[in-house]
Amino acid sequence: MTDSDTALYITVLLYLVPGQEQAFAEYEAYALDLLVRHGGQVVCRVRPSGETFLAPGQEHPYEIQVLAFPSSAIFEQFMQDPARQARTDQRRQAIRETLLITGRVNR
């Protein structure tokens, strides 16, 4: 079994455009539904506050997500989905910056 055949976990740090929480909520509802239709899973979502973020003095993300996909290929299909691509402007209106960290479970 190769890495491309094993589950892919992605930690997503999302930084919003100030004042665009509602636009983010609308985009996120669409994107997460599409993710599930592609076989992905939302493992968890966390909205840290300044008190809970363990890097004092640094900007904390609006939301942190842990996502899982059955394989890298399925993740790429989700990322390249024309329906997702059609919402690029909506995404840019709400999300200023995204940081993705990928990994696989070691057994």
Buried (B, 14 or more C-beta within 10 A) or exposed (E): EEEEEBBBBBBBBBBBBEEBEEBBEBBBEBBBEBBEEBBBBEEEBEEBEEEEBEEEEEEBBBBBBBBBBBBBEBBBBBEEBEEBEEBEEBBEBBBEEEEEEEEEEEE
